[in-house]
Amino acid sequence: MSESVRAFFDDLTHSGGRMLRKVSGSVRFDLAHPRGVDHWLVTIDQGRITVSQGGAVEADTVIGADETLFLRMAHGEIKPLSAWLRNDFTADGEFRFVIMLERLFAPPKGARHPRVAAMLPSADDREPA
């Protein structure tokens, strides 16, 4: 298991729950790497997130992915829903947790909240220099 994966899950318990206040359930990540498969269980209870590592325990949704792909999604380089639609990873269980991955992972570089983007002046609205 890479230190980057461990750091992501450690950080998730401290900062990941604010956008998940109405979410409860569990997601198990089965992350494959050259030495085997690591299992991470993320449990969400009304936005409170706990993470444990260990065996293949039951979860509402099981995400199976290559560790490298997982890290790219976690860093915002790949959107999880798009990756799932391309069959880059597998998901078994409740589909709502596949959608929720967008909230757990970092946004793509340069992304802005839609409200902020809507308030920015367009090129047509700016005065000539």
Secondary structure by P-SEA (a helix, b strand, c coil): ccaaaaaaaaaaacccccccccccbbbbbbcccccbbbbbbbbbcccbbbbbbcccccccbbbbbcaaaaaaaaaccccaaaaaaacccccccccccccccccccccccccccaaaaaacccccccccc
